[in-house]
Amino acid sequence: MGQIREGMTVVTPVSEDHEFDREILLAIFSSIGRCRFLEEKHFDACTALCGSGPAFVSVVLEALTDGGVMMGLPRAEALELAAQSEGR
């Protein structure tokens, strides 16, 4: 089974006295994606972006696929084309 490793984890900073702990946290969470240290006051925004963002992208992908189907494409091909047009 392949691994995507594109998760996003945000953790609160540990004190500068605990640099070793910070490095351990970064190593653990970087193994499954990206990791950033931000103050807790930013956690609601992080949840909205990282937690809810994929659901919004899914709705847009479904709408693009439906548009392709309405224009005559088979659903499988419309989905593939829509998914590949995310612009890396």
MOCOR-V407289 format. One record per residue. RES is the residue in one letter. NEAR is the number of other ideal C-beta (glycine too) atoms within 12 Angstrom. Layout:
res:near
RES:NEAR
RES:NEAR
//
This chain:
res:near
M:3
G:5
Q:9
I:9
R:14
E:14
G:19
M:22
T:26
V:28
V:24
T:20
P:21
V:17
S:11
E:10
D:9
H:14
E:14
F:13
D:18
R:22
E:15
I:16
L:22
L:23
A:14
I:16
F:21
S:21
S:15
I:16
G:18
R:18
C:26
R:23
F:26
L:20
E:15
E:14
K:11
H:18
F:19
D:15
A:16
C:24
T:16
A:15
L:19
C:25
G:17
S:15
G:16
P:16
A:14
F:15
V:17
S:17
V:15
V:18
L:23
E:19
A:17
L:25
T:26
D:17
G:19
G:24
V:19
M:12
M:15
G:10
L:18
P:13
R:19
A:13
E:16
A:24
L:22
E:17
L:20
A:27
A:20
Q:15
S:16
E:13
G:6
R:6
//
